[in-house]
């Protein structure tokens, strides 16, 4: 019995094998979100957001994933995305805790028809949740 308890204690004290790499998981979620945008799929674009996410814009603060989706909905009205192809370029990364990661990126929207691209910066706070890494705060300009 003592041997079994010692084995259980040893296993419990050992670090978890193959911990998820937050950077890889978050970048995969960002790629999937951008793919949703580019395919004109609002739900797929929004899948990276937590239901209680906040979004800071030049016009104020939006609270909840549903409110953020409503802000973006007009861009998806024609079945595609009227604003162009979305891409992100990582600028900075900071680990806040084992369940919080901060990503700073440059976003670029490249419209068709030879129009000039739009670009800006975004600061995204991710939280590890049961369904994966989700944006809980988005400040984009």
C-alpha positions in Angstrom: 0.0 0.0 0.0 2.8 2.4 0.9 4.4 1.7 -2.5 1.2 2.5 -4.3 0.8 5.8 -2.3 4.4 6.7 -3.1 3.8 6.0 -6.8 0.7 8.2 -6.8 2.5 11.0 -5.0 5.3 10.8 -7.5 3.0 11.0 -10.5 1.0 13.9 -9.0 4.2 15.8 -8.3 5.6 15.3 -11.8 5.0 18.1 -14.4 2.3 17.4 -16.9 3.7 15.7 -20.0 3.4 17.6 -23.2 1.9 20.8 -22.0 0.2 22.8 -24.7 2.4 25.5 -26.2 0.3 28.7 -25.7 2.0 30.5 -28.5 1.3 27.8 -31.1 -2.3 27.3 -29.9 -3.1 31.1 -30.0 -1.5 31.6 -33.4 -3.5 28.6 -34.7 -6.6 30.3 -33.3 -5.7 33.6 -34.9 -5.1 31.9 -38.3 -8.4 30.1 -38.1 -10.1 33.4 -37.2 -8.5 35.2 -40.2 -9.5 32.3 -42.4 -13.1 32.8 -41.3 -12.9 36.5 -42.1 -11.5 35.8 -45.5 -14.1 33.1 -46.2 -16.9 35.5 -45.2 -17.8 33.3 -42.2 -18.6 35.6 -39.3 -19.1 32.7 -36.8 -15.7 31.2 -37.7 -14.1 34.7 -37.4 -15.7 35.2 -34.0 -14.8 31.7 -32.7 -11.6 33.0 -31.1 -13.6 35.4 -28.8 -14.9 34.5 -25.3 -18.6 35.0 -24.8 -17.8 37.7 -22.2 -15.1 39.5 -24.3 -14.6 43.2 -24.3 -13.7 45.2 -27.4 -12.3 48.8 -27.2 -12.9 50.9 -30.3 -12.4 54.6 -31.1 -16.2 55.0 -30.4 -16.3 53.2 -27.1 -16.4 49.8 -25.3 -18.4 46.8 -26.5 -19.1 44.0 -24.0 -19.9 40.4 -25.0 -19.1 38.4 -28.1 -22.6 39.0 -29.4 -22.1 42.8 -29.4 -18.7 42.5 -31.1 -20.3 40.2 -33.8 -23.0 42.8 -34.4 -20.3 45.5 -35.0 -18.7 43.2 -37.7 -21.9 41.9 -39.2 -22.2 44.6 -42.0 -18.8 43.5 -43.4 -20.1 40.0 -43.9 -23.5 41.0 -45.4 -22.7 40.1 -49.0 -21.6 36.5 -48.3 -17.9 37.4 -48.4 -16.0 40.1 -46.6 -16.4 43.5 -48.2 -13.4 45.0 -46.4 -10.7 42.7 -47.9 -8.4 39.8 -46.9 -7.3 39.9 -43.3 -3.8 39.0 -42.1 -1.9 39.5 -38.9 1.8 40.2 -38.2 3.0 39.4 -34.7 4.7 42.4 -33.1 5.1 41.4 -29.5 4.2 38.6 -27.1 4.0 38.6 -23.3 3.1 35.8 -20.9 1.0 37.3 -18.1 0.3 34.0 -16.3 -0.2 30.3 -17.1 -3.8 31.2 -18.2 -3.2 34.7 -19.7 -1.2 35.7 -22.7 -0.9 39.1 -24.4 -0.5 39.4 -28.1 0.3 42.7 -30.0 -0.1 42.4 -33.7 -0.4 44.5 -36.8 -3.6 43.7 -38.8 -3.9 44.4 -42.5 -7.0 44.3 -44.7 -6.1 44.0 -48.4 -9.1 44.8 -50.6 -9.4 43.6 -54.1 -9.5 45.9 -57.2 -6.2 47.6 -56.6 -7.4 49.6 -53.5 -4.9 50.6 -50.9 -4.7 48.2 -47.9 -5.9 49.3 -44.4 -3.7 48.6 -41.5 -3.6 49.1 -37.7 -2.6 47.7 -34.4 -4.4 45.3 -32.0 -3.7 44.3 -28.5 -5.4 41.0 -27.5 -5.6 39.5 -24.1 -6.1 35.7 -24.3 -7.4 33.5 -21.5 -7.1 29.7 -21.4 -10.6 28.3 -21.0 -12.0 24.8 -21.2 -12.7 25.3 -24.9 -9.2 26.6 -25.6 -7.5 30.0 -25.7 -10.1 32.8 -26.2 -9.8 36.6 -26.5 -11.2 38.3 -23.4 -10.1 41.8 -24.3 -9.4 43.3 -27.8 -8.2 46.9 -28.3 -7.8 47.6 -32.0 -7.1 50.8 -33.9 
